[in-house]
Amino acid sequence: MPRLFHSRAKDASLVVILVLFAASVAGVLLIHPYDAWPAQDPAYHDFADGRTLLGIPNFWNVASNLPFLLTGLLGIALCRRAEPGSRAPWLESWERTALTVFFVGVALTCFGSSYYHLSPADGTLFWDRLPMTLGFMAFLAVVLGERAHPRWGKAALWPLVIAGVLSVVYWHLSELAGRGDLRPYILVQFYPMLLIPALLLFPPRYTHTASYLVVLGWYLLAKVLELLDAWVFELTAGHLSGHSLKHLAAAVATYWLYRMLRRRRPVAAA
């Protein structure tokens, strides 16, 4: 019965993966490539808190990236010292590689996002988005391997990472050509947001994976704070903006993932 159950779960997860991918691609293709919206909106670079402190412009939007470096380094250290096996937070070496890529992306986000916020523009935004995309794609491969099939996650890791990088490069080159096209980048952002919660409905390979819901909750809060940048700045009487708090919420999400990895064990060994 367990084998039959897992076989059916694998088949069902494949259907979910393909259906959500087809729906995501169809949704993105509905956006006309040369409409105004697929290009980067210049207003995106207008943040509520532009204060200069200690000679650093947009100080709090820059400084609030430091937790990414801290959580990224914690995760990298964990990946370096934990060997795959029954007492490690992963069974296979590719999972450690994927999580290393994820935490490297998190650590580099500190530098990319800080560089962007020192001088917000399309050119610097490229360096903000590039490491974040590394993290998103590696994280998707991890969840894919845990909840669908390990071989699928392993096979998808580098194609996903390359696709993520190419989506940012394509957007950047299209902006330089005067016909900005965000559609591939939108796809690599939107598809994981649909697929990961769906995959969490399938049986886990590890303990403590309910913590993924906490990680997603903090990430969702980060996105809400980003949208409410100016409103939060007014609510706090000009002390902190939504965008600065977005960085902190996203860093908490990555720390919670690190915390889960330290505690979890393979289900069979629990």
N, C-alpha and C positions, 0 to 999 in steps of 0.2 A: 504493500500500500504506500509506504513512503516514496518508493521509486516512482510509482504511478503519479503520486501527488506532485512531486518535483518535476516530472516530465510535463504534466499538464500546466504547471506554473510557468515552466520555460516557454512552452508554446504560447501561453496567454501573454507573457511578457513580450514575446516577439511581435505579436499582433499589436500590442500597445505601442511599442517602439515605432513600428512602421506607420501605424495610423496617425500618431501624433506628429511624426516627421512629415508625412504627406500633408497634414493639415497646416503645419507651420510653413512649409514651402509654398502651399497654395495661398496662404494669407500674405506672405511677403510678396509673392508675384502679383498680387492685386494692387500693390503700390506701383504707380507708374514711375519708371526710373528717372524721368526728367521733370517730374513735378517738384514743387519747391520743398515739400516735406522730407523726401529722402536725403536731401543735402543737410549738412549740419547747420542748425539754426544759430545765427550769431548771438542771439539772446541767451543761449546756453551758458555763455561765458560770463554773464552778468550775475555775480553772487551778492548776497545781501551784506555780508561782512567783508569789507575791503580795507579794514584798518591796518595800518603799518605800525609794527612794534619792534623795537630793537633793530630798526633798519630793515626789517623783513616785510615786504608787502604781502597783504592778505594773510597776516601772521597766523591766525587760528585755523584757517583752511590748510595751511602748510604744516603747522605743528601737530595738528590732530592726526597726521599720517604716521607719527612715530610708533603707535601701538602695532601697526602692520609689521614693522621691522622686528619688534619684540616677539610677536606671536609666530612670525615666519621663522625666526631663528630657533625658537623653541621646537617647532615642528621639524625643522631640518635636523636638529640634534637628535630628536627621537628617532627619525628615520635612519640616521647613521649608526645608532647603537643597537637597534632592535633587529635581530636576525629573524627571517621567516621561520615559523614553527608554531607548535601548539601553545607556547607561552608568550608568543609575540602578538601584537595587534593585527597581524596579517599572516596568511598562510603561504603566500607565493611572493616571489621576488618582484614580479611586475607591479604588485600592489604597492610595495615600498617605493618603487621607482615613480609610480603615478603620484603618490602622496608627497614624495620629494619635489616633483615638478610643481605640485600645488603649493607647497609651502615656500618654494623659491619664488613662485609668482607672487605670493603674498608679501614676502620680504621686498621684492623689487617694486611692488606697488607703492611702498613708502617713498622710494626715490622718484618713480615716474609721476605719481600724483603730486608730490611736493614740487617737482620741476614745473608741472603744469600750472599749479596754483600760484607760483611766483610770477607767472606771466600768462594768464589764460588766453589761449588762442588755438586755432585748429592744429597748428604745427606742434605745439607742446602737448595737446590733447592726445596725439598719437602715442606719446611715451607713457601717458597715463593708462590708455586702454590696452596697450600691448601686454604688460605683465598681468593685468586683470584677466585677460582672455586666456592666458596660459593656465591660470588657476581654475577658471570656470570649466575649461575643457578637460583638464586632468581630474577634477572632481566628478564630472559626469562619467568618465571612464571608470572611476572607483565605484560609484553607485551601480553602474551598469554591470560590473563584474560581480558585485556583492548580491544583487537582487535578481539579475536575469541569468547570467552564466559567466563563470570566471574567464572562459576562453574568449567570450565576446568583449569583455572589458579589456583584456590583454591585447586583442586584435585591434580594438578601436582606439587605444590610447594615443599613439603617434599620429594616425590620421586625423583624430579630433584636434590634437594640439596644432598640427599643421594647418588644418582648416580654420581654426581660430586666428592664428597668426595671419594667414592670407586674407581673412575678412577685414582685419584692421589695415593691412598694407593696401588692399584694394580700395578701401574707403579713402585712405590718405592720398593715394595717387589720383583718385577721381576728383578729390577736392582741388588738388594742384592743377588738374586739367580743366577746372571750372565747371564741372558737372558732378558735383558731389553725390555719391550713391551709398547710402548707409544700409541698403537691404541685406547684403551678406552678414554684416555685423549684427543687424537686428535679428537675423535668423539664429546665429550662434548664441545670442543672448536669450532669445525667447524660447527656443526649443528646449534647452535644459530646464527652464523654469516650469515648463509643462511636464517634461518627462520625469524629472527626479521625484516630485511628489507622487506621481503614478507608480513609479518603480518601488517606492517605499511600502506599497500595499502587498508586495510579494515577500515570501519567507526570507528571513535574514540568515547570513552565514556566521554572524558574530553577535555577541551579547551587547547590551547598552546602545543598540542602534536606534532606539526611540529618541536618543539625543539629536538625531538628524532633524527631528521636528523643531527642536530648540534652535538649532543652527539656522534652519529656514525661517523661523520666526524672527530671529535677530536680523537676518538679511532683509526680510520684508519690512521690518521697522526702519532699516537703513534707507530703503527705497522711498518709504513714506516721508521720512525726514528730509530727503533730498528734494522731494516735490514741495515740501512746506518750508523751504529754506527761509524765505522772507518772513513768513508768518511766525516761525519759531524765534527769529531774531527780534521781532516786535514783542512777542510774548515774554521773552527774557530781558526786556528793556535794553536791548542792544548788547548783551553780554556774550551770548553764544548763538550761532546761526544753525539752521537745520542742516546745512551741508557739513559743518564741522562735527555735529553730533552724528551725522550719517557715517563719517569715517570711524567714529568710536563704536557705533553699533555694529558695523561690518567687522571691525577688529574683534569685538566680543564674539561674533559668530565664528570666526576662525579660531579663537581661543577655545571655544566650546567644543569644536571639532578635535582640537589637540587634546583637550581633557578627556573626551570620549575615547580617543585612540589609546591613551595611557591606561584606561580602565578595562577596555573590552578584551574578550577572548573569543576564539572560535567556539561556535555553539556546541560542537561535539566534545570540546574540552572543558566546557563550563561545569 
